[in-house]
């Protein structure tokens, strides 16, 4: 009958609008939990309280009234900013692990995808640290807990990219992203940055394809969020590689092949030689024109904050719809932004530079 | 035998030779079965969201059970109509079993069952989805509960429409007298 047809059509690839019928079978509980966590994110009032603090113990006291309370209460009194950040990250990891262990396919794959970005960052951190001859233990402590995998410590042994792949990364989920990176070149700072960007590009494209396959509201909202991420990375790569030895073709190879800027914006960005040219390119796209118009000419420090604010705005909008997976991605990103905010506030307070607090705090609600 | 000339081996003849009791029985089964399907579907949609949301906001549990009760009402409508329909079944002597009037009674019970069943199916779904959103919104902002409840009440009226029409249909299920 009719309802059997309806169920058959929505079970495999979600028809946009009918996910409400079957989403809650596997995802209802976790979606409700993640929305509960979202209610615990710090508001503008909380940030105002934190900005008034005189020292880190005050910050700890204010945070004890929030969801971070149980993580910070046992810390001994001379607090460091790194401790605060570490404990808050621990909360994020606990939330994530709780959701991951309850999730079924395809939500569990979706949640795993959220970690790969951190894995890439950790790999680059360890390889760069080894290059500069830092201690392995110290590097491992600085790694993001969400991006840890079993054989991460063996990264210190690798001498070039091929070894990196063959010894360690072939067993990790990052293996398919390496196909463009396999050269026998030695690892130096420039190559490591190129490797990071190539890996991240492959990861974003893979994630994008996966979301497209999921269909429905998930694919629509995630496409928007990932496209913004890809475009932001393109702009950052362009700005950071102005004046370096990265050629135009190499630069163009680092841009992802989706997003608002693909393909014509990428053509124009690849030939940019200074920030005003970048601004000229970006102002042709209405969503980004709003961002660039907030900055005066020649100023690029505020660009990071403007991008973060736009990202937070889009992430908050993801919560407006129900019955899709993008709320999980949005929650993880919003928490990470909140931890960045807390780090900035703690650093400003610890160094007595409270006038600069508002430079970099991105308010969410 | 009915008025219009029906060829003995056409589909129309085959349909007309199905016993009206078959149609009646299927109608009664659909009335209760599909209603309960709708109610159950709605309850699980609401329930899973309610459980998850109540972890961070325990205050919402007692109020949001209303959503579950609205879904349950849909199943009760199906039971009531099924009971009413089965009281309409009467024995008819086999000489009159394929009379026009018997067929009409059989079809009336069948139609009544389908009406009630499918109206309750979509009503249960509707109330369930709204109940899920209601639980999640209430957890964030408790002033929203009553407003979303109004939407749910309108949704549950759909099942009631089905029950009313179904009962009217079944009232004309009069079998031929002996």
Interface residues (C-beta under 8 A of the other chain):
Chain A: X3 X20 X21 X24 X25 X28 X29 X30 X31 X32 X33 X35 X36 X37 X39 X40 X322
Chain B: X37 X41 X44 X45 X48 X49 X50 X51 X52 X53 X55 X56 X57 X121 X125 X129 X132 X133 X135 X136 X139 X140
